[in-house]
Amino acid sequence: QVQLVESGGGLVQPGGSLRLSCAASGSIFRINVMGWYRQAPGKQRELVATFSSGNTIKYKDSVKGRFTISRDNAKNTVYLQMNSLTPEDTAVYYCNVLSGPLEFWGQGTQVTVSS
């Protein structure tokens, strides 16, 4: 079993920045993909960014150029640096890990962009 602990959410004004962190612990054999998803009220959960073990990075189109995902394999931690935030980025952000055939989710951290 893998446990994911997220941190870094909060309230920020439009144009501001936040950095999310997600640390994985537990029975980790091999982590293939670490990433971030988000879910806004009344909407489906959507992919924000992923970082594979082969160093392939994917971003949702609307966050390209504003968000940066990074990964520290030694710490089994993934980060999401979010800049130039807009109210449309308001959502609960979830960490996601793929380890072999298994998928794990964090508890979610709220990001609210409002003046």
N, C-alpha and C positions, 0 to 999 in steps of 0.2 A: 504494500500500500504506500501511496505517496501523499504527503501533506504539502499544501501550498499556502504560504502566508504572504498576503499582499499588504502593501503600505503605500502611502503617498497621496492618497486622494484628498479632496477638500474643496473649498470654495475659492474661486479665483475670478478676477475681473476679466472682461474681454480683452484679448491681447496679451494676457498673462501666460505664465508657464507653470507646469507641474511635472514632477518626475515620479512615476510609479515604479515600485519594486515588487518582485515576486520571488521568494526563496522556496525551493523545493527540498524536502527532506523525507526520510523514510527508506523504504526498500526500493532504492533506485538501482536498477540494473543498467539501463541505458536510456537516456533521454534523446529522442529523435528530433522533436520540435517543441519549442517554447514560444508562446505567443500571447497576444491580448485580443480579447473580444469586448464588445460593449453592447449594452441594451438600454435604450431610452424608453421612457414610459409609453406604453401602447405600441411599441415597435418590437420587431424580432431581434434576437441577438445577432450581431454582425461581426465579421472579422475586422480587426483594426490593423494588426501587424503580426507577422510570424517570422521566426528565425530558426532555420533547420540546422541539424548537425553538419550538413554539407555547406553551411554558410550561405544558404539561399535565403534571401529576405523578400518578403512580400508586404505590401501596404495597401490599404483601402485607398482608392484614388483621392478621396477628399482630404486625406491627411498627408499625402505625399508633399515633401518639402517643409512640413511643419512638425511632424512626429519622427522620432528616431528610436528604433528598437536596438538594443544591444544585449549581449549575453556574456556572462562570466561562467564558463564551464566548470572551473575549479570550485566555485561556490554554488553551482546549480541555481543560479539566479539570473532572471531576465529583467530588464529595465525598459521603461518606455518614457522617453523625454518628450514632453508635449509643449510646443511653443505656439505662439499666436493663436491661442485658444479662442473659440467663438461659442456663443450659446448653443449652437448645433452640436457641439462636442459634449454637452451635458448628458450623462448616462452613468449607469453602473458599469465599471470596467472589471472584467474577469480575466484572471490568468488561466492559461490552458497549457497542459503538457501532454505530449504523446510519447509513450514509452512502450515500444513494441506494439502489441495489439491493444494496449490499455490507454484510456484517456482520463485525465484528471482535471478538475476545475477548482479554482480558488473560491473563496466565499464572496468575493466582489468588494470593490471599493467605490464609493460614490465620488464622482467628479461633477461639480456644479460650476458653470461659467455664467456669471451674472453680475451686473453692475448694481 
